[in-house]
Each structure stands twice: as C-alpha cells, then as structure tokens.
C-alpha cells in the first residue's frame, strides 16, 4: 500500500511527520500502515479511527502554532474543511478511476474507501 501512497502524492507520504498529543505519538507512517492493513469492516473502522485521531491532533497543533493559511498543515492535511476534504477525495477518485489506476482495481471495497478517505487528507 505504500506504493499507493507514493502514487497519491509522494511528498505527503514521505514527510517525517510526527507530533505528540497527550501521550500518543501520531505519525504519517502509522496512518499509512493502518491504510495498508484495511481488508474488511473492522480494519476499515480502525483506519477511520486513526484518521480521525490524526486530524484531531493536527487541529490541536495548528491551534497552538502560527501556521500559514495555505498548503498542508504540520500533519500533512491539505484540507482544512469538510468541503475541501470531500472535494479532494472526489478529485482523487475521478483522476485515478477510484484507485484502479493505482493498483486498487481488485482491492476490497473497504480498502478502496479507506484510500478515498486518505486521499481527502493529502490530495490537492
């Protein structure tokens, strides 16, 4: 699945992003590892939970720092609103044939939808 990450937007996947929020360490690679493990409903929900935690942590960091009003935040989130998140995810789905052009043609619906959500985070 790391290959999918490279194809989605390599720069976002490779940034050494990690930050402490509370007692948990969140990192871009941990999120990609969750994405890689999606195969069924249970693993999809674990990925969705990790993605939500990643966004919450990024929002908390952004609230305490002086981030630029454009571009990705410290955790690689290109989309600051639900509207831009969904627009990015839909754009990725349209551009990639819902991942078919990136090796997801035979993947489970759960993995395809997880990639769709992840694309909402990183796709421009």
N, C-alpha and C positions, 0 to 999 in steps of 0.2 A: 504494500500500500504506500510505502514511501515513494515509489515511482509515481503514484497518483499525485502525491504531494508535490513532487517536482513539476509535474505537468500542470497542476492547478496554478501554482505561482511559486516558483522555486525560492525566491528571495524570502517570502514569508515563512516557509518551512525550515529554512536553514538558519535563520537568525538565532543566536544563542539567547533566547528569551526565557528568563525565569525570574520570579519575584516571590517574596514571602508575604503571605497574607494570613494573619493568625499563625497557626502552627503548621500550615500546609504549604508545601512547595509546589507551585504550579509551573509547568514549563511547556513550551511548544511541542517538544518531543513526546512528552507524556500524552498530550492530546492526540498527536498523530498515532501513537501506539494504541490508544483507545479506538481510534478510527480503523486501524489495521485489524483489530480483533472483532469488528462487527460482523456477525454472521446470522443473528437471529434477534428476536424481540428483546430478550434480556440484555444481550451485549449492545444492542442499539440504545436501549434506555441508559445503560452505563455510560455510553459515549455522550448522549444528550445531557446527562447529569454533569459530566466532566466539562462539556462545552459551556453549560450554564455557569458552572463554578469559575471557569476561565474568564467569562465575560464579567461576572461579579467582581472578581479580583482585579481585572483591568480597569473597571469603573472606579473601584476604590483607590487604585494607584493614581488614576487620572484626576480624581478629586483632590488629591494631595500634592499634585505636581503641576507645573506650568507647561502643559503640552501645547503643541501647535494646533490650530483649528482645522488643519487638513492633514491628509496622509494617515498612515496607521498609528495607533497608539502604542504604548510600550509593550503591549502583549500581541501586537500584530493585527489588531482589529481594524479593518478598513472601514467598517460600517458602524457608525455611531447611533443610528436609529433603526427601529424595526423596518421602516420603509426602505432604507438603503441596504439593510441586511437581506431582505427578501428580493430586492432588485438585483443584487449581486448574485444571489443563489440562482435566480431565474436566468440571468445572463449566462452564468456558467453552464446551466442545463441546456440552454439553447445553443451555445457555442460548442459544446462537447457532445451533443447528442445524448444528454443525460449521462455522460461518462462513457458512452460507447467508444468514443474516440480515444479514451484513456484506459482502455482495458477493463471497463466495468460492464461490458455487454452481457456477460454471463454471470455477473455477480447477483447476489440475492437482492431483493427489493430493500431490505434493511440496510445493506451496505451502500446501495445507490442513494438512499435517502440520507444516510449519515454523510456521504460525500457532498450531497446537496447542501446540507446544513453547514458543513465545514467550509464549503465554497462561499457561503454567505459571510463568513468571517474574513476570508482572505482575498476573494476575487474582486477585481476592480472593474 
